[in-house]
């Protein structure tokens, strides 16, 4: 075996076979690394994971089955529950084929940058962090300084003050009527109401769209093609202040997560 230099390239001769050293070095470098051994979860870790999942399901059910004022009071008394819920929500999000917020972000980025957005049920206010527009971010508890804590049925916004209202998986509670009334109140005429929701919550999505006409909204776009989520845009055609008592109820089925 010997090494000789040929035209500035080192060649290894072994048993009458010539091997370029650079090629040999590359082969050795590309050798698969040993797989890391994943340690199994301890009994304590498994129990803690089950407890977190159980708490998430309990809080989720509480949100769907109570009015927003009750949910706000619940989280005010136990702020850690709100963080626990959103930690569980983020884990659930990883199992979905798409993140519905990404669809909404992409849509709003195409709108004039001077449009003002109201994000109802914003969580960690990721919408506000992802677009150049001014965003009012509302939720029961402020997880960071971008969020204003409030009952979304009664926001501090002025009447006819924003161009877009967003509900991204946030039509939760037994008083959805109040949410849509508030959206109508704060939206300017011809403003846009954007809704993204889990498709299984709709008994009849066509009837839901018709119901919103009574709340002053005309459907301008919908995408019902996704297996898991429905996306809808509505245009505000007029104020409904004088019609509040005669409006039909809006009811969606709760989205309950199964025990795993």
C-alpha positions, 0 to 999 in steps of 0.5 A: 500500500502506498500513497502517491500524488497525481495532478494535485490529487492524492491516490491510495493504492491498495491491492492493485486498486486505486482509491482517491483519498477525497472519495474515501474521506467522503464515504467515511464522513457519510457513514450513518451515525449511531441512533440515539437511544430514546429513554422510555418515560418513567411511570411518574412522567406518564402519570404527569402527562395523563394529568395534563391531558385530563386537565386540558380536556376538563378546561376545554369542556368548561369553555364550551359549556359556559357563558364567556362571563363565567369562563372569564371568572374561572380563569381570573380565579385560576390563571394557571388553568389558562396557560395549562389549556394553551399548552394542551392546545399547542400539543393538539395543534401538532397533530393537525395537518394544517394550522388554521391561523396560517390560512388567516395570516396569509389572507390578512397579509394581502389586505391594506396595511392600514386596516385595523384587526381585532383578534377575538380569542387570540391566545398568545397573539401570534396573529399580531406577531405575524402581520404588519397591521395594527392588531387588537388581541383579546382573550380571557387572560393576557399571556403576554403584553400584546394581549388585552384581557377581557370578555370577548362579548364586551371588548373595549373597542369603539363602535365601527372602529376596525376593518377586520374581526377574526375568530380562529377556533375561538367561537367557544361558549354558550353565548356565541350570539353575544360574540357575533353581536360584538363583532358587528358592533366594532366592525366598520360597514363593509368590514370583514368577519373571518371565521375558522372553525372545526368542521364537525362543530357545524350541524348544517354550515349552510344554515349557519351562513344564513343565520349570520345574515340576520346579524348583518353579515353577508358571506363573501367567501368560503372554503369547505374543502378541508377535512378538518376545518371550515374557513369563511369570510363575511362582509358587514352590511349594517348595524344591528343595535336595534335588532338584538332582542329578535335575533335567532340563537347561534349554536355550534356543537362543542369540540371535545377531545377524546382520552388517549 
